[in-house]
Amino acid sequence: METLQFTRPAQAARIQPALVGYVGSGDLEVMVEPLQGSQAEIHIQTSTPGSEIRWRQVIEQIEARIALPAMRMDIHDFAATPGVIRLRIEQAIELASATEAQA
């Protein structure tokens, strides 16, 4: 297992905790929790060694489309493809944001 951490600038948008996906063959689990301040902390546990560049690229692609909220995101990866990674991260952010909007 490899552990990666990224800290990115974020909006101070309010979000609620969210969980999407599950750790299984070719998938990943993404958990989001609100964080005070203006940073997004992303913590990744992956079964794919040497994948830091791939993860950095996926996060940068997501940032180009949507503003990251102030959050702590924990990702548990079991060899997911970049497409699945992006889908799950975007789902988690959308769910966390939608949950807050409904509250």
Number of C-alpha atoms within 10 A of each C-alpha: 12 13 15 15 14 14 11 16 15 17 14 17 17 16 23 18 18 20 20 18 20 16 16 13 10 13 17 23 22 24 22 25 19 19 19 12 14 16 18 22 22 18 18 21 17 21 15 14 10 10 14 16 9 12 19 13 12 16 18 12 12 15 14 10 9 11 13 22 26 24 29 19 24 18 26 22 25 19 19 21 14 13 9 15 23 16 13 23 24 18 17 22 27 15 19 23 18 14 15 14 11 6 7
